[in-house]
């Protein structure tokens, strides 16, 4: 009974912040206010589904603020805490890690995360994964693997 109360209380807090987030993130100060609420939820309900989702959203907010190292930290915490993933959110978090490392110009680590994402439950996201992998191979001047992944990407779209 406690666990049910714990999860529903966390979901209620999460729903409130999500509602505010969809309407009010226009400035960095707005983002900082939402970060604070997400961190409060994580501290209060660390083992809840809502806390895990906050980690993912924090990664997105930090990425959009240009705080790549903070984004990486939150995405990694989400990935390490995520259990089963039928919605593809783990794919998105792994892909986001790839984008973070690409922004840091660490292309080999970026490629590793894009490949991990492609191996995760990625139904509906396959072409995005192949495109990301191909783009990194292209930046690494590996034309053969870039072309192979671009072909896979277009095969998924047709």
N, C-alpha and C positions, 0 to 999 in steps of 0.2 A: 504494500500500500504506500509505503514511504517512497519507493522508486517511482511509482506512478505520479505521486504528488510532485516529486523532484523534477521529473521530465516535463509535466504539464506547466509547472511554474517557469521552468527554463523556456519552454515554447512560447509562453505568454510574453515574457520579456523580449524574446527574439522577435516575435511578431510586431511588437511595438517599435523596436528599433528599425526593423525592415520597412515598416510603414513610414517612419520619419525619413529614412534614407532615400526612399523612392521620390520623396517630395522636396527634400531640403539639402542636397549636396551640391551646392553651387560655388562654395569657396573653400579654401584650405581650412578655414576655421570651422566650417560645417563638418568637414571630414574629421577634424580633430575631436569634435564633440561626439561623433559617431564612434570613433576609435575608442574613446573613453567608455562609452556604454558597452561596446563589445567586450572590452577588457573586464569590465565589471561583471558581465554575464559569465565570462570564462572563469573568473575568480570565484563566483558564487556557485556555479553549476559546472565544474570542470569535467565531469564525466558524462555530460548530456550530449545528445545529438546536436542541440542548439549551439553548444560551445564549440563542437567540431566545425559546424558551418560558419561560426564567427571567425574561426581561423582562416577559412577560405576567403571570406569577405574582407577580412583585415589585409590579407595578401593583396587583394585587388585594390583596396584603398591606398595602401602604401605604394604599390606599383604606380598608380595614377598620380600620386604625390611626388614620384621620382625617388622614393626611398627604397631602392632596389634591395639592399641588404635586409631591411625589415620585412619586405615582401617575401624574400627567400625564406627567412626564418618562419614566417607564418604559414606559407605554403608547405614547407617541410613538416611542420607540426601537424597540419591537416592530413597530409599524405600518410604520416606515421600513425595517425589515430583513426584513419578511415578503415572501416570494416568492409562489408560487402558494398558494392557500388553499382546499382542498377540504373542510375540516372546519368552516369558519365561524368560525375563531378570530379572523380579522381583523375580521369583523363584531362579535364580542364585544369586541374591543379598542377599536374605533371607538365602539361603544355605551358602553363604560366611560368613554371620554373625554367623551362626552356627559353621562354621569352626574356626572363630576367637575366639569365646567363648570356644570352645573345646581346642584350643591352650592355652587359659588362665586357663584351668582346671575348668571352671565354667560349669559343665555338665548340670545342670538343665536349665540354660539360653540357652545353646547350643541346647538342646532338644526342647525347646520352639520355637526357630527359625527354626529348621528342620521341626517341625510340622506345623508352619505357612507356610513354603515353600511348604509343601505337600498339603496344602489347597488352595494355589494360582494356577493360570493357569500354569499347569506343564506338559502339553501334551508332551510326549517324554522323560520326566525326572522322571517319576513315580518310576522306579526301583532304581534310584539314591537316591531319597528321602527316600524310605523304607530302603535302605541299611544304610543310615546315621542315621536314627531313631533307627534301630536295633543295630547299633554299639554303640550308646550312652547308650541304655538300657543295653547292655552287660557290658559296663564300670560301669554302676550304679548297676551291679549285679542283674538286673531284668531279669532273664533268660526267663520267660514266655513271656513278651512283646518283648524281643529281638527275640525269636523264631517266634513269630507271625508276626513280621515285616520282618524277613528274608523270611518267607514263602510267604508273599505278594510280596516281591521283586522278588522271583523266579517265582511266578505265572505270573507276568507282562512280564517276559522274554520269557515265553513259550506259 
